[in-house]
């Protein structure tokens, strides 16, 4: 569930789907609804989570597994392709909004949740924030556009470390790497984001939009290559085996590395 609010030129999206804002068809539908209703006079979008566990644990792997189990194996490629295309349309649209977009991160920000965060122009991390790409454990790579978007912000060595080790990094390291623009104490992220939004609202709208368009472009070619590789890997038995193991896990938080 996403709670949407709007005041004084600022849209706020509060992600509130338990247990930890897994990204599936329901969340996509709500994000699509938001994208069709953006106020033309808005200047800022703040994206944050009301879930105690964190910003987002990533894709809804249980929904994905059930959907594939209910689909003839010969249709898996088509179903996955439709899902990834839908994800990319939403992520690309948020990425390219003519607004200043601010993500407020606490706790878990893993996989697809990390990829959603990377669509934001600015990230504010509370001290509890942890960022991770655990996809190789599932026999796949990030498929929501995370690697191309991360490459805009940090060096290749950082990407290789995150992807090939599967380790998470905390808020302090993320700040040092330039992944986030601010680190704040627990519970203070939304306040910091609202302060930043108020500052953004003081600028000339035309200049602000032109500046964003100039400094942030969509890495379309690399996104297409990532999509193709993800779909190639996702059709192997390794992914279904890993998904089944995840779904059957009795761990309270099986997404943790």
WOHU-V650197 format. One record per backbone hydrogen bond with DSSP energy under -1.0 kcal/mol. CO is the residue of the C=O (numbers start at 1). NH is the residue of the N-H. E is the energy in kcal/mol with one decimal. If there is no record, write none. Layout:
co=CO nh=NH e=E
co=CO nh=NH e=E
This chain:
co=1 nh=16 e=-3.1
co=3 nh=14 e=-2.6
co=5 nh=12 e=-2.6
co=7 nh=10 e=-1.7
co=9 nh=43 e=-2.9
co=9 nh=44 e=-1.8
co=10 nh=7 e=-2.0
co=11 nh=46 e=-2.7
co=12 nh=5 e=-2.1
co=13 nh=48 e=-2.5
co=14 nh=3 e=-2.3
co=15 nh=50 e=-2.9
co=17 nh=21 e=-3.6
co=20 nh=57 e=-2.5
co=23 nh=60 e=-2.6
co=24 nh=28 e=-2.2
co=25 nh=29 e=-2.2
co=26 nh=30 e=-1.7
co=27 nh=31 e=-2.6
co=28 nh=32 e=-2.7
co=29 nh=33 e=-2.0
co=30 nh=34 e=-2.1
co=31 nh=35 e=-2.3
co=32 nh=36 e=-1.2
co=34 nh=37 e=-2.0
co=39 nh=42 e=-2.0
co=43 nh=100 e=-2.5
co=44 nh=11 e=-2.8
co=45 nh=102 e=-3.3
co=46 nh=13 e=-3.0
co=47 nh=104 e=-2.8
co=48 nh=15 e=-3.3
co=53 nh=108 e=-2.2
co=56 nh=110 e=-2.1
co=58 nh=23 e=-2.8
co=59 nh=61 e=-1.7
co=60 nh=64 e=-2.2
co=61 nh=65 e=-2.6
co=62 nh=66 e=-2.5
co=63 nh=67 e=-2.5
co=64 nh=68 e=-2.1
co=65 nh=69 e=-2.5
co=66 nh=70 e=-1.8
co=68 nh=71 e=-1.2
co=72 nh=75 e=-2.9
co=73 nh=76 e=-1.3
co=75 nh=79 e=-2.5
co=76 nh=80 e=-3.0
co=77 nh=81 e=-2.3
co=78 nh=82 e=-2.2
co=79 nh=83 e=-2.1
co=80 nh=84 e=-2.8
co=81 nh=85 e=-2.4
co=82 nh=86 e=-2.0
co=83 nh=87 e=-2.5
co=84 nh=88 e=-2.7
co=85 nh=89 e=-2.1
co=86 nh=90 e=-2.0
co=87 nh=91 e=-3.0
co=88 nh=92 e=-2.9
co=89 nh=93 e=-1.9
co=90 nh=94 e=-2.3
co=91 nh=95 e=-2.5
co=92 nh=96 e=-2.1
co=94 nh=97 e=-1.2
co=97 nh=99 e=-1.0
co=100 nh=45 e=-2.6
co=101 nh=122 e=-2.1
co=102 nh=47 e=-3.0
co=103 nh=124 e=-3.1
co=105 nh=126 e=-3.2
co=106 nh=55 e=-1.3
co=107 nh=130 e=-2.7
co=108 nh=55 e=-1.3
co=108 nh=56 e=-2.0
co=109 nh=132 e=-1.5
co=110 nh=113 e=-2.3
co=111 nh=115 e=-2.1
co=112 nh=116 e=-2.1
co=113 nh=117 e=-2.3
co=114 nh=118 e=-2.0
co=116 nh=119 e=-1.5
co=117 nh=120 e=-1.8
co=122 nh=103 e=-2.9
co=123 nh=181 e=-2.5
co=123 nh=182 e=-1.2
co=124 nh=105 e=-3.0
co=125 nh=184 e=-2.2
co=126 nh=129 e=-2.4
co=130 nh=109 e=-1.7
co=131 nh=169 e=-2.1
co=132 nh=111 e=-2.3
co=134 nh=137 e=-1.8
co=135 nh=138 e=-2.3
co=135 nh=140 e=-1.6
co=136 nh=139 e=-1.4
co=145 nh=149 e=-1.7
co=146 nh=150 e=-2.8
co=147 nh=151 e=-2.2
co=150 nh=153 e=-1.4
co=150 nh=154 e=-2.2
co=155 nh=159 e=-1.5
co=156 nh=160 e=-2.8
co=157 nh=161 e=-2.0
co=158 nh=162 e=-2.6
co=159 nh=163 e=-2.9
co=160 nh=164 e=-2.7
co=161 nh=165 e=-1.6
co=162 nh=166 e=-1.3
co=169 nh=131 e=-2.7
co=170 nh=174 e=-2.3
co=171 nh=175 e=-2.2
co=172 nh=176 e=-2.0
co=173 nh=177 e=-2.2
co=174 nh=179 e=-2.1
co=174 nh=180 e=-1.2
co=182 nh=125 e=-2.8
co=184 nh=127 e=-1.5
co=185 nh=188 e=-2.0
co=188 nh=192 e=-2.1
co=189 nh=193 e=-2.4
co=190 nh=194 e=-2.5
co=191 nh=195 e=-1.9
co=192 nh=196 e=-2.1
co=193 nh=197 e=-2.5
co=194 nh=198 e=-2.1
co=195 nh=199 e=-1.6
co=196 nh=200 e=-2.3
co=197 nh=201 e=-2.0
co=199 nh=202 e=-1.4
co=200 nh=203 e=-1.5
co=204 nh=208 e=-2.5
co=205 nh=209 e=-2.3
co=206 nh=210 e=-2.2
co=207 nh=211 e=-2.5
co=208 nh=212 e=-2.0
co=209 nh=213 e=-2.4
co=210 nh=214 e=-1.8
co=211 nh=215 e=-2.2
co=212 nh=216 e=-2.0
co=218 nh=220 e=-2.2
co=219 nh=223 e=-2.4
co=220 nh=224 e=-2.1
co=221 nh=225 e=-1.7
co=222 nh=226 e=-2.5
co=223 nh=227 e=-2.4
co=224 nh=228 e=-2.1
co=225 nh=229 e=-2.2
co=226 nh=230 e=-2.8
co=227 nh=231 e=-2.4
co=228 nh=232 e=-1.9
co=229 nh=233 e=-2.5
co=230 nh=234 e=-2.8
co=233 nh=236 e=-1.6
co=236 nh=239 e=-1.1
co=237 nh=241 e=-2.3
co=238 nh=242 e=-2.2
co=239 nh=243 e=-2.8
co=240 nh=244 e=-2.5
co=241 nh=245 e=-2.0
co=242 nh=246 e=-2.2
co=243 nh=247 e=-2.8
co=244 nh=248 e=-2.2
co=253 nh=256 e=-1.8
